[in-house]
Amino acid sequence: MTTKCLTDASREAICNRFVHDWNQSVSTFSDDDFLKLYSPSIVWLDHAFQIRRTGRDAIAKLRQNWHRANVDLVSSVKAIVPTPQGAVLQLSVTGKFVGDLMPKRAASGKCFEYPACFVFGISGEGLIERVDEYYSMLWDEAVGEDKYLGSIEYNKTG
């Protein structure tokens, strides 16, 4: 197998495909189609829950569980920054947390909008080999940036 050199544009296209595929319903977009973007030896590190998932089967189960627990999911690209090893993807994610993710979190029933960041390691063949995922473990408490608090004044002492 020949390893090709990926361009920044191809890394961006892989990120956009990741978002497109992640947004697809589990009931209408097969695991086989979803997993075409990943290396068989994919390692996915979820830094919120501190979980390491390895292999395509683990990634398929992650997707199934996340979509079961969170309905009306929509991930929107805020930024894609290609790197020599892959890309960094910044997202805004909306949905509603309706299904338990035990043993870590019981469903809250809340709507959310949270920021997320993914750092992708991408092979020369264009497959995602590693994902470092960053978001708040309290994603269902999150709101859009337009609802963030304004400046906070701190009392200066001393």
C-alpha positions in Angstrom: 0.0 0.0 0.0 1.3 3.4 -1.0 1.1 6.2 1.6 0.1 9.5 0.1 0.8 12.9 1.4 -2.3 14.6 2.6 -2.9 18.3 1.8 -4.5 20.8 4.2 -7.6 20.7 2.0 -7.9 16.9 2.3 -7.5 17.1 6.1 -10.3 19.7 6.2 -12.4 17.4 4.0 -11.9 14.5 6.5 -13.0 16.8 9.4 -16.1 17.8 7.5 -16.9 14.2 6.7 -16.5 13.3 10.4 -19.1 16.0 11.3 -21.4 14.9 8.5 -21.2 11.3 9.5 -21.5 12.0 13.2 -24.7 14.0 12.6 -26.3 11.1 10.8 -29.0 9.0 12.6 -27.9 5.6 13.8 -31.1 4.2 12.3 -30.4 5.4 8.7 -26.6 5.6 8.5 -25.0 2.1 9.1 -22.1 1.5 11.3 -20.2 0.1 8.3 -20.6 3.4 6.5 -19.7 5.4 9.6 -16.6 3.4 10.3 -15.1 3.8 6.8 -13.3 7.0 8.0 -11.4 5.2 10.8 -8.3 3.1 11.0 -9.0 -0.5 12.2 -6.6 0.4 15.2 -8.3 3.7 16.0 -7.7 5.0 19.5 -10.3 7.5 20.8 -9.6 9.3 24.1 -12.6 10.9 25.7 -11.0 13.4 28.1 -14.3 14.4 29.7 -15.1 10.9 30.9 -11.5 9.7 30.9 -12.2 6.7 28.7 -10.0 5.1 26.1 -11.7 3.3 23.3 -9.7 1.2 20.9 -10.9 -0.3 17.6 -13.8 0.3 15.2 -16.2 -1.8 17.3 -15.7 0.5 20.3 -16.2 3.6 18.1 -19.5 2.1 16.7 -20.7 1.5 20.3 -19.7 5.0 21.3 -21.8 6.5 18.5 -24.8 4.2 19.2 -24.7 5.1 22.9 -24.2 8.8 22.4 -27.1 9.0 19.9 -29.4 7.0 22.1 -28.7 9.3 25.1 -28.7 12.6 23.2 -31.5 13.2 20.7 -31.8 15.9 18.0 -28.0 16.1 17.9 -26.5 18.6 15.5 -22.7 19.4 15.4 -21.7 22.6 13.6 -18.2 23.4 12.6 -16.7 26.5 14.1 -13.1 26.0 12.9 -10.8 23.4 11.3 -7.1 23.9 11.6 -4.9 21.4 9.7 -1.8 20.2 11.5 1.2 18.2 10.2 -0.3 15.0 11.8 -4.0 15.6 11.2 -6.3 18.5 12.2 -8.0 20.3 15.1 -11.7 20.6 14.8 -13.8 23.0 17.0 -17.6 22.3 17.1 -20.8 23.6 18.6 -23.0 20.7 19.6 -26.8 21.0 20.3 -29.3 18.4 21.4 -31.2 17.0 24.4 -29.9 14.6 27.0 -32.7 12.0 27.4 -31.0 8.6 27.9 -28.7 7.5 30.8 -25.0 7.1 30.2 -24.4 5.0 33.3 -22.5 4.6 35.4 -21.3 8.2 34.9 -24.4 10.2 34.2 -28.2 9.9 34.5 -30.3 11.6 31.8 -31.3 15.2 32.8 -33.9 15.8 30.0 -32.1 19.1 29.4 -31.4 20.8 26.0 -27.8 21.8 25.6 -25.4 23.7 23.4 -21.8 22.9 24.2 -18.4 23.6 22.7 -16.2 20.6 21.8 -12.7 20.2 20.4 -11.3 17.2 18.6 -7.7 16.7 17.8 -7.3 14.1 15.0 -4.3 12.0 14.0 -4.9 11.2 10.4 -2.9 8.5 8.4 -1.4 9.1 5.0 -4.2 7.0 3.7 -6.7 9.5 5.0 -8.0 7.4 7.9 -8.5 8.7 11.4 -6.0 6.9 13.7 -6.5 8.8 16.9 -9.1 11.1 18.4 -8.5 13.3 21.4 -12.0 14.7 22.4 -12.4 17.6 24.8 -15.7 18.9 26.2 -17.3 19.4 29.6 -18.6 16.3 31.4 -21.5 18.5 32.3 -22.4 19.1 28.6 -26.1 19.2 29.3 -25.6 22.2 31.6 -23.9 24.1 28.8 -25.4 27.0 26.9 -24.4 28.8 23.7 -21.7 31.5 23.8 -24.4 34.2 23.4 -25.7 33.2 26.8 -22.4 33.3 28.7 -22.1 35.6 31.6 -20.5 39.0 31.0 -17.4 40.2 32.6 -17.1 39.3 36.3 -15.5 41.9 38.6 -13.3 40.4 41.4 -12.7 42.2 44.6 -9.0 43.1 45.0 -7.7 42.7 48.5 -4.4 43.7 50.1 
